[in-house]
């Protein structure tokens, strides 16, 4: 099992290095990269790397500084062979600009940078929760009526993308797992019934989908294996009050 995980991490590192221009090899023998070169608020940042020489019982220390030099994130992770992975989620109010990442293991050092861009955001209300939608052109798309199916474990959202002149617009959906989830797997996304390929990452509380929404889109469907009940907490409370009232009146009639 450990050998399989090592191979997987090494393969992931190679893919990241080949696809990210921000990957840098420190003169101290550490090579590292992030899962993307640019991010938006709410994104998950994954730092993956390797060290040239293992220092026994020494973790890898990662310090992330924001554009004005303040420490934004600190992490200490253990090595698996000579590989390491650390991740964190950017807050909604994260400072826009270039972030510097300093990495240290023993006397070995390395560094890399990534950029955070500002983005527009709108909320899609689902029961007591909100789906956060971000993107540079989020205002070109309106998300309206939401329906939930506990039979299909799906969430369907009406879409109006007519403001997009042509092509498609990138949207990031931050979806609380309390709304819809697929533990151990991935969510299925469809536009007007056709499967849409979206990048997916997750945290303990949310799933993030990076999707290209076409100008012709009318309906967005997200399918998981668990979904929020159709009744929110207020509806459940009203239903409970109604049941108890019926029972009370029924008993009162019997007494008379």
Secondary structure, DSSP 4 states (H G I P E B T S, - for coil): -HHHHHHHHHHHHHHHHHH-TT-EE-TTSEEEEES-SEEETTPEEEEEEEESS--TTPPEEEEEE-TTS-EEEEEEE--BTTEEEEEEE--TTPPPEEEEEEEEETTEEEEEEEEEE--EEEEEEETTEEEEEEETTGGG-EEEEEEEETTTTEEEEEEE-TT--SSEEEEEEEEETTTEE-TTS--EEEETTEE---EEEE-SSEEEEEEEEETT--EEEEE-SEE--SS-HHHHHHHHHHHHHHHHHHHHHHH-
